[in-house]
Amino acid sequence: MTRRVCIALLTISASLPAVASDFFSTEQPEERFTFGLRLGVNTSNHTMRSSAFNVWNNDSWGAGFTLGAVADLAIRDYISIQPGFFFDYRSGKFSRVTVATNPAGDPYDLVSVGDSHSAFVTIPILASLHFSITPDLRWNIDAGPYLGLRLGSSDNRQVIEADPEGYITREIGRRNSDFGFKLGTSLTLWRTWSFGIHYLAGMSSVWDDGYGGHNKEWTFTLGYDF
């Protein structure tokens, strides 16, 4: 009985290096370059510094869509560099309250609610680690910087309450560029089909004039690699 157990343990031990090498292969890649398309949905938010409005300030998460393309430049079977180009449509809702002062020096509450819509181009450059769960299923971990360019946006703003003369004391402008960090994970089936979840954390200010805030986005994409 003891002899059989020892033989079984030796057999398992001998197979572990092969399993490990398959899971994290350092071999040369079968293909140096692949190209893929991505399509999915997103949920995003663009915050503002909490003190920007002195009574109430809230920006909620909204839904949108994402489409783009990626190139995979393989260094080894387990690692590649993955530049991408994505178009993002983003939306959200906001509500803000501030105490303003009219030209006569009288304070009044300015309440503004509405929804926002934005179009962005994001260009990430990611390092991607690959782990082979089975010969047909690969798990990927991605991380790296991105550059964002705002193509346009609109705020459907509604002023609920203002002073009798209708004074509005502030207009807030958005910045046209953004940079930050993108990270996430994905599964690839047959080296062709993929499903990915990624988070984009903006590191630059969204608004002009010191209002602070950052862009934040989750993306959920389906992909096909050629």
C-alpha positions in Angstrom: 0.0 0.0 0.0 2.8 2.4 1.0 4.6 1.6 -2.3 1.5 2.4 -4.3 1.1 5.7 -2.5 4.7 6.7 -3.2 4.4 5.8 -6.9 1.3 7.9 -7.2 2.9 10.9 -5.4 6.0 10.6 -7.7 3.8 10.5 -10.7 1.9 13.6 -9.6 5.1 15.4 -8.8 6.6 14.6 -12.2 3.5 16.0 -13.9 3.4 19.3 -12.0 6.2 21.1 -14.0 4.5 20.2 -17.3 1.2 21.5 -16.0 2.9 24.7 -14.7 4.7 25.3 -18.0 1.4 24.9 -19.9 -0.4 27.3 -17.6 2.4 30.0 -17.7 4.2 29.2 -21.0 7.5 31.1 -21.7 7.8 29.6 -25.2 7.9 31.6 -28.4 4.3 32.6 -29.4 2.7 30.8 -32.3 1.8 34.2 -33.8 3.7 37.5 -33.2 0.8 39.8 -34.3 -2.9 39.5 -34.1 -5.7 42.0 -34.6 -9.1 42.0 -32.9 -12.4 43.9 -32.7 -14.3 44.7 -29.5 -18.0 45.7 -28.9 -19.8 46.2 -25.6 -21.5 48.4 -23.1 -20.2 50.7 -20.4 -21.2 52.5 -17.3 -19.4 55.8 -16.5 -19.3 58.8 -14.2 -17.5 62.1 -14.1 -17.2 63.5 -10.7 -16.7 67.0 -9.4 -14.9 68.3 -6.4 -17.4 68.1 -3.5 -16.9 71.8 -2.5 -17.6 73.0 -6.1 -21.2 73.6 -5.1 -21.7 74.7 -1.6 -25.0 72.9 -0.8 -25.3 69.7 -2.9 -23.4 68.1 -5.8 -24.1 64.6 -7.2 -23.2 62.9 -10.5 -24.6 59.5 -11.0 -23.4 56.6 -13.1 -25.0 56.2 -16.6 -25.0 53.6 -19.4 -23.4 53.8 -22.8 -21.7 51.7 -25.4 -18.1 50.9 -26.5 -16.6 49.8 -29.7 -13.0 49.5 -30.9 -10.0 47.6 -32.1 -6.9 46.2 -30.5 -3.6 44.9 -31.8 -1.7 42.2 -29.9 2.1 42.3 -30.2 3.4 39.0 -28.6 6.7 39.0 -26.8 6.4 35.6 -25.3 3.5 33.2 -25.1 2.7 34.6 -21.7 3.0 38.3 -22.3 2.2 40.8 -25.0 1.7 44.5 -25.6 -1.8 45.5 -26.6 -2.4 49.0 -28.0 -6.0 49.8 -28.7 -8.4 52.4 -30.2 -11.9 52.8 -28.8 -15.0 55.0 -29.3 -17.0 55.4 -26.1 -20.5 56.9 -25.8 -21.1 57.8 -22.2 -24.1 59.2 -20.3 -25.1 60.2 -16.8 -27.3 62.3 -14.6 -26.5 65.2 -12.3 -28.0 67.4 -9.6 -26.4 70.4 -8.1 -27.5 73.1 -5.6 -25.5 76.2 -4.7 -26.2 79.5 -2.9 -25.4 82.3 -5.3 -25.6 86.1 -5.1 -27.4 88.4 -7.5 -26.0 91.8 -8.5 -27.9 93.4 -5.7 -26.1 91.3 -3.1 -29.1 89.1 -2.3 -28.5 85.3 -1.9 -30.6 82.8 -3.7 -30.6 79.0 -4.3 -29.7 77.8 -7.8 -30.8 74.2 -8.4 -29.8 72.5 -11.6 -30.6 68.9 -12.6 -30.3 67.1 -15.9 -28.5 64.5 -17.9 -25.2 64.6 -19.8 -24.0 62.8 -23.0 -20.4 62.6 -24.1 -18.4 61.0 -26.9 -14.8 60.0 -26.2 -11.9 58.3 -28.1 -9.7 56.3 -25.7 -6.3 55.0 -26.7 -4.9 52.5 -24.2 -1.5 50.8 -24.3 -1.7 47.7 -22.1 0.6 45.0 -21.0 -1.3 41.7 -21.1 -0.4 38.5 -19.2 -1.8 35.2 -20.5 -2.5 32.0 -18.5 -3.7 28.8 -20.2 -6.4 27.3 -18.1 -7.0 24.6 -20.8 -5.6 24.3 -24.3 -8.6 26.1 -25.6 -9.3 28.6 -22.8 -6.9 31.5 -21.9 -7.2 33.9 -19.0 -5.7 37.4 -19.5 -4.8 40.2 -17.1 -4.4 43.7 -18.6 -3.0 46.9 -17.2 -1.5 50.1 -18.6 -2.0 53.8 -19.3 -4.6 55.4 -21.6 -5.2 58.7 -23.3 -8.7 60.0 -23.7 -9.9 62.7 -26.2 -13.4 64.2 -25.9 -15.1 64.6 -29.2 -18.1 66.4 -27.8 -20.7 66.6 -25.0 -24.0 68.1 -24.1 -25.7 68.8 -20.8 -29.5 68.9 -20.9 -29.6 71.2 -17.9 -32.8 72.4 -16.2 -32.7 75.3 -13.7 -35.4 74.6 -11.2 -35.1 77.7 -9.1 -33.2 81.0 -9.6 -33.6 84.6 -8.4 -36.5 86.7 -9.8 -34.3 88.2 -12.5 -33.1 84.8 -13.7 -29.4 85.3 -12.9 -27.1 82.3 -13.4 -23.7 82.9 -12.0 -21.6 80.1 -13.4 -20.9 78.1 -16.5 -18.6 75.2 -16.2 -16.4 74.0 -19.1 -15.1 70.5 -19.7 -11.5 69.7 -20.6 -11.0 68.1 -24.0 -8.4 65.5 -23.0 -7.9 63.0 -20.2 -5.3 60.4 -19.2 -5.4 57.7 -16.7 -4.9 54.0 -16.0 -6.8 51.0 -17.5 -6.9 47.6 -16.0 -9.0 44.5 -16.3 -9.3 40.8 -17.1 -10.7 38.7 -19.9 -11.2 35.1 -21.1 -10.3 34.0 -24.6 -11.8 30.9 -26.2 -10.0 29.1 -29.0 -7.6 32.1 -29.3 -10.5 33.8 -31.1 -13.5 34.8 -29.0 -13.1 36.9 -25.8 -15.1 38.4 -23.0 -13.5 41.3 -21.1 -14.2 43.5 -18.1 -12.0 46.6 -17.7 -12.0 49.7 -15.5 -10.7 53.1 -16.6 -9.5 55.4 -13.8 -9.0 59.0 -14.9 -6.1 60.8 -13.3 -6.6 64.3 -14.8 -9.2 66.9 -13.9 -12.4 66.8 -15.9 -13.4 70.4 -15.5 -11.9 73.8 -16.1 -11.5 76.5 -13.4 -10.4 74.2 -10.6 -13.6 72.1 -10.2 -11.5 68.9 -10.0 -13.2 65.6 -10.5 -12.2 62.5 -12.6 -13.6 60.3 -15.3 -14.4 56.7 -14.3 -15.7 53.9 -16.5 -16.4 50.2 -16.5 -16.5 48.4 -19.8 -17.9 45.0 -20.7 -16.9 43.8 -24.1 -17.2 40.8 -26.5 -14.3 40.4 -28.9 -13.2 38.5 -32.0 -9.5 38.1 -32.8 -8.3 37.4 -36.3 
